Amino acid sequence: MINKLILTWRNPENRAWTPVANLEYKKSKYYFNYLQGAKVKNFRPFDEMSDLTKTYSSEELFPIFKNRLLSKSRPEYEDFLRWLDIDKNDRNDLLELAMSRGIRATDELQLFPIPDKNDDGNYEVLFFSHGISHISKSYIQRLEKLGQDDRLLILKDVQNDADPHALMMRTKDDPAELVGYCPAFFVKDFNTLMELNGNNSIVVTVQKVNTDAPLQLKLLCRLTTKWHSSFEPFSSPEFQPITT
């Protein structure tokens, strides 16, 4: 069960995604804390939570997050859950926000889950392929030929000026074609795990193909690898909470 999310903010100066807060649900309450990443000079705290040093709690989901949930009255709501691979009987607010990333066209905020060990004790995370608008239009045709559990391969995009850690994904079978990027939010940890476990230990498979969905929700992927004993997700200073 997902009970903790990281809120990221895209810095307009360098277009980099910065972790600024975490949202947690425990003991029937929601908790909100700012992270060290929120101390960048041009980030402004949210009006209803303006103190960077305070822990905020609520029995209901904070409005800034509640407004990012798709209304159940929307005609596309059932399709939306299907695209996110969420059973409506298992749906909860944090799961929906984790899978949809809580994206709104009016701001530069996204939410991501903190990976935890799966039932086998391994590292596992689900994510939608990113950067689809930047690759060949033949992507759509190739996408329709992919099936659940098809293997995808990761390539390091070493000459990517925007993100030196960028990881592309391609099909394993011929013809080899690009099918997008791993989310920038995860790639530092993905690279660390490849260094710790070996490149061949990273397994990326197709979880779901949504041919009728918007581009950002078309290809859902699953990455699995060994949870190395010296690995801790999001351990860099910017992810550390300001409050203890």
N, C-alpha and C positions, 0 to 999 in steps of 0.2 A: 504493500500500500504506500502510495506517495503521500508524505506528510510534511515535506519541506521543499520550498522552491527558492531559487535565486532570481532576483529582479535585476535585469541588466538595462543599461542606458547607452545609447549610441552618442558618443561625443561628437558634436558638430564640427569641431576643429580638426580632428583626425579621422573621423568616421569609425573609430574603434569602439567595440562593445565593452563597456566597463561594468563590473558587478557593483551595485550600489546598495542593495538591501536583501534581506531574506524574509520570507513569509513561512511561518510554521504553524501547524495545527497539532495541539496536544492537550489532553485532559479537557476536551470539549471547549477549548478556546483557541482563537487565532492570535499569533504573536508576530510583531513586525519590528525588525532591528535594522539599522543602517550598518553598512560595512565600510571598511577603510577606503574602498574605492570611491565612496561618496564624497571624500575630501578633495577631489579634484576641483580646481578653482572655479570652473564654469558650471558645475552641477548645482542646481537649486533644489533643496528639499521640498517635499510636497506640502501644500498649504495646511492640510489637516494633520500633518505629522512633520512639523517644522524643526523639531529639536533632534539633532543628529545623535545626541548622547542618550536619548530616552528609549526604553522598550515600551511599545504600544501593545495593548491587548484588547480583545473584543470577543464577545460571544457570537457575533455575526461577522461574516467576511467584510473586510474594509471596503468602502465604496470604490476606491481606485481599482480594486481587483474585481469587485462584483460587476462593475460596468464593462468588464472585458469578457464576461460570459455571454454566450449567445442566448437570447430569449427563447424559452421553450415554446412560445407562441409563434415563432417564426416558421414559415412553411418548410424551410430547408433544414430544420433542426434535426430530424431523424437522419437525413443524409449526412449532416455534419458529424454526428456521432459515429456513423458508419465509416466516414472518411478517417476519423481519428482512431478507429478500431476499438471503440468503447461500447461495451454492452450497456444498454440503457438501465439494466438492473444493477450494474456495478458502478454507474457513474457517480462521481462526487465532484465538488467544485475544484479542488486542487488537481485532480486527475485531468479534468477538462482543460484547465489552465496550462498544465504541464505539456499536454499533447498539442494544444492549439498555439501555445506560447503567448496567449493573451494579446495578440497583435491588434492594434488599432491604427487606422490610417492617419489619425490626428496627432500621433506622438511617436517618439523613438524609444519605446520600452518593449522588452520581451521578457518572458519568464521561462526558466528551465529547471528541470528536476535535478536534485543531487543524487547521482547514482549510488545504489547500494548493492550489496552482494545478493545474487539470485539464490534460488533454492540449492544450487550446486556449489555455492560459495564463490562464484565467478563474477567478474565485472560485466554488467550488461546494461545497455541503454538503447532506447528507441528514439529515432529522430527522422524528420522528413528531409529529403534531399534539398539542399539549398543551391542558389545561384543558377537555377534552371534557365532563367531569362538570358544568361550569358553564354549558353552553349548552343550547338547547332539545332536548327529546327527539326532535324531528323530524330531528335530526342523523343518526340511524341510517338513516332512510329516504332522506335525501338522499345519504348516503355510498354506498349501494348503487347509485346512479345514476352515480357518478363512474367514469371510466375512466382508464387509464394515459395520461399526457401531457396530461390536461385541465388547462387554465390556472386558477390560483387568484390572487386579488388580495389585497394586503396593505392593512390599514387601521391607522392610528395610533390607539391607544386613549388619547387625550390626557387623559381624566378618570379614568383608572385610578389609584385611590389607592394600590394596592399596588405598582405599577410604572409610573412615568411614561414609560418607554421601551416599554411593551407594544405588541405588534403582533398584531392579529387577522387571520384569513384568512377570505375568503368566496369563494363560487363566482362565476365570471365571467358565466355564462349565467343568464338569468331562469328561475325566481325566484332572486334573490340571497339566499343563506343562509350564516350563519356555520358554519365547519367547524373551529373551534378557534383556538389561539394558536401563534405561533412560540415555541420554548423561550426562557425568560427568559435563559438563559445566553448566547444568541447575539444578543439584540436590540440591544444597544449597537453591536455591529459592523454589524448589518443597517442600523440607522439611520445610522451613519457612511457606509456605502457608498451609501445613498440620497442623502445630502447631496453626496457626491463625484461620483457618476455620474448623478444625476437619478432621480426616483421611477420613471419609466417604464423604466429600465434593469434593474430588478429583475424577474426572471422566476421565478415559483414554479409548479411543475407537480406533478401527482399521479404519484408513482413507483409506488405499489402500494396497493391496497385489500384489507384482510384482514377480510372480513365475519365470519369465525369466530374472530377473535382477541379478547383482552381489550381494553377501551377504549383503554388507553395504546398499543396496537400496531395500531390499526385503520387509520390513515391515514398512510402514509409519503410525505413530500414532498421535493422537490428544489428548492433555491434556487440560481440561477445569475446572475452579473453580472460585469461587467468588474473585473479586479483592478487597481485604481487605483494609479498609481506611488507615491503618498504614503500608501498604506494598509498597515498591518501588523496582523494579527489579534491580539487580546488584548494590546494594548500598554500598557494602564493599569498603574500601579505595583503593584497587588495581584497581577498575574500574573507579576511578575519573581521569579526564584529567589532564595532567601536565600543559597545557596552559589553561587559563580561557577565 
